[in-house]
Every structure is written in structure tokens, then in C-alpha cells.
């Protein structure tokens, strides 16, 4: 009975709010197969601090002292008006949770093509939303991406972090403002054990890296031995 009700709700939603491809405008899908092939999903492999290209995204030698992230990897380059940018905007700001089907396809292929960079990961941790933002949106887009990655990698998801104070949207701030905005914004949840763990820290977009660095710092101080960042896109 519940599944039948869900089916009717989805049919009604599709009728009232039809979905069109973000690339070509074709009706019914968020991104058709032809447009999905246009996304450069070969990977972004750069130091998380200086953004210079490095082997599998590891933090380069000169930057290691100022980075809590050991590496960062992303599926595609980020631009607001690119297809990946539109997909992320639909997921974050248009409450289009169904777009996760497209992300599932992209992540599945990326993990398959680059399985070696995900070796020796123990757990996956998503970057958290503040509870107020979560209540407004109804879900955490980073957690959705983390769950997809967890399924492909057969790894557990641990919501170990809490954003214990609200912050301004990072996209609207300059680099210096971003660092101040996020300082001490994250804490480790009670009883969250990350000691000795190798962690994949997940968010939707990586730009300056300040969000992930703050989260990685909390995890490292709690005993994590390695933190790699992973995002759908990188600016």
C-alpha cells in the first residue's frame, strides 16, 4: 500500500512539475544520456592547498604543513553554468533530490575507472549541514553523494561531524571571509570514533577547500590517520 501511494505521488509530481534535461531540454529526465556524456568526468587531481596538479590529488610537499587533507579528488571541473554545475544547483537549491540518479551514474563510472585511489579507506564521512539548513532542505546533498559512493565502494557511512553553529554560504564570500566564516564551525559528535581510521570526506563542491580543511582538522585532532577529500566537482 505504501509503495502504491508513493507511486501515485511521484506520478502526480511529474505531471504538475515536469522534468526537463538540464542540457538539451528533453522532457522526463534531469540529464539525458547524450548530455551526460558531455561531462568531463576524467577527474581533477590537484593539491588541496595550492591547486597545482599532483599524482592522484595528493597534497604536495610544500603544502603539507598547512593542510589537514592528505589528498583531494573530484569527478569534474566546476563552473556554475556547466552541466555539473546545473546538476549540483538542482540538488542543493531546487530541492530536486531525484537528480541523485544522475550522480549515481557518474560516481559509479568514476569509482570503476579509478578504483586504485579509493584503496585503504575505512569509512566515509559527509560534510554536515547545520540543523536549520537541513530542516529547510530536508536532506544533506553531501550525505547523498557519500551514500552513493559508499554503495559503490562497499564502505560504511558515518555521520561523525556536526556543524554546531550556522554559517554564511561559502559561495558568496571571498577567500579570507570563508576562513573566518568556518572557523570552529564543526565538532565531532559524541561517541564518534575515528581514531586510527582512514577517511573519505565527502562534499558536493570543492572550491577554496576551506570547508573540507576545517572538517579534516577536526577528524585529525580526533585521531584519524588519513583524510582524503572527494567531491562531485572542483572549481
N, C-alpha and C positions, 0 to 999 in steps of 0.2 A: 504493500500500500504506500509506504513512504517513498519508494523508488518511483512509483507511478505518479505521485504528487510532484516529485522533483522533475520528472519528465515533462509534465504539463506546465510547470513554472518556467522551465527552460524554453519550451515552445512558445509560450506567451511572451517571454522576454525577447526572443529572436524576432517575433512578429512586431512588437512595439518598438524595439531598439535594434534594427537590423545591423549586422556587422559587415564592414567592407574592408578589403585588403588595404593595408596602410601603404602599399607600394603602387598597385595598379588600379585600385578601386573595385576589384571584383567582389561581388556580394558573397556573404556567408562565412568567409574565413578572415582571420586577422592578418595573415600573411600567406599568400598562395605559394605553391612550391617553386614556381619560376622566380618570384621575388625573393624568396628565402635563399636561393642560390646566388643572389647578387650580394649577399652579406659576406664580407671578407672575414671568415672565421678561422683563419690560419694561425691566429694567436698573436698577442702582444707580449714580448719578452723583454722587459726593461727593469732596471734597478728601481726599487720602490721610492728612492730618495731623489737621485739626480735625473732619473728617467732616461739615462743612456742605455742602449741595447746591451743586454748581457745574456750569457748562456742560461736558458730556461728561467729567465727573470730573477736570478739571484741578486742579492744586494752586493754591489761592487765593493772592493776593499776599502777605498777612501770613505765610503758612506756607512760602513758597518757600525761605527761608534755612535752614530746618531739615528740608528734605525732599530726598532723592535721587531720589524718584519724581516724575516730571513730571505724572503723572495715574494714576488707577486706575478701572477699570470692572469691574463684576460682573454676572452674569446675574440673580441673585435674592437676596432678603434671607435671611440665615441665622438659623435657630433650630434648636436641637438636635432638637426633636420635629416639625419641619416635614418635608414630603416631601423637599425638597432636603437637609435635614439628615440624614434617614434614608438617602438615596442616598449621600451622602458618607461616612457611617459604614459603610455596607455595602462601599464601595470601599476604605476605609482599614483597617477593623478586622475585617471578616468575610471578608477575602481573596476578595471577590466581584468579580473582575476583569471578569466578563461584564456587570456593570452599566454598563460603558463604552458599551454600545449606547444606553442612555438618555441619557447625557451627549452622545453624538454627535448625537442628535436635537435636544437643547436648544441645543447650540453652533451647529449648522448654522442653526437658525432665528434665533438671536441675531446671528450674523455677517451673515446675509442682511438682517435688519431694520436693522442699524446698521453697514453696511459703511463708512460715512464715517469712523468713529472708528478704523478699522484702517488708514487710509491712511498711506503713507510708512513702514511698518515694514519693516526689512531682515531681521531674524532673530527667532526665538522661542527663549527660554531658560527651561527649567523650574527651579523651586526644587529643589535636590537633597536627597536623604535621606543620612544618614550610612550608610556601608557596612554597619554592623552592622544597622541598621534595614532596609536594603534586603535583606539576606540573610534576615532574619526574614519579611519581607513578600513578597519575590520580585519586586517591581516598585515603581516610584515613581508614585503617583497623580497627582502634578503633571505628570510626563512624559506620562502617558496623556492628560490634558487638553490638554497642549501639542501632542501629535501630532495629536489631533483638530482643534484649531484650525489647525495647520499645513496639514493636508489641505484644510480649507475655504478658507484664505487663500492656498494655494499658496506657502507660505513654508518655508524650511529650519529645522530644529530643531538647536540647538547646545547640547550639554551642557557649557557653559563653566565652570560653577561646581562646587565641591567643598565639602561640609560636612566639614571636616577634623578636627573633634572632636565627640563625641556631646553632645547637649543634652537637657534635660528636655522633656517635652511641653508646648508653649506653652499649651494649653487649661487646664492645671492650675495655671497661675501667674498672679499679679497683674501689672498693667502694668509696675511697676518691676522686678519679678523677670524679666519677659520680656526687657527690655532688657539686663540683666546676663547672662542665660542665653545670648543670641545674640551678644554682643559678640565680634568677631573669630572667629566660628564658620565663616565662609565665606572661601574663597580662590578665585582664578582658576586654572583648570587650565593647566598648561604648554602653550604654543603655541596657546592660545585667543585668537584675535584679535578683539577687539570695538571696536577703535579706529575712531572715526568712524561707528559703527553706531547705528541707531535700533532699539531692542529692545522686544519684548513679553515681559515677565517673568511667568511663569505659576505659580500655585499653586491649591490646591483651595478654601481659605477665607481670607478677609482679615478679621481682627478689629481688633486694635490697629494692625496694619501693620508691626510691628517686624521680622518675618522678611523681608518684601519690602524694607523700607528698608535692612536690612543687606546684602542681595544687591545692591540697586541701587547702594549706596555702593561696593561692590567693582567693579561694572561701570563706574560713572562715573570712578572713580580709574584704571581701565584704558583710559579714552579714549572710552567710549560717549558719544554726544552727546544721547541721549534714552532714557529708560526709562519705559515705561508698564506698569503692573501690570494683570493680568487674572486673575480668579478666577471659579469657578463660583458662589460665594456670598460675601456680605459681612455680617458681624454688626454 
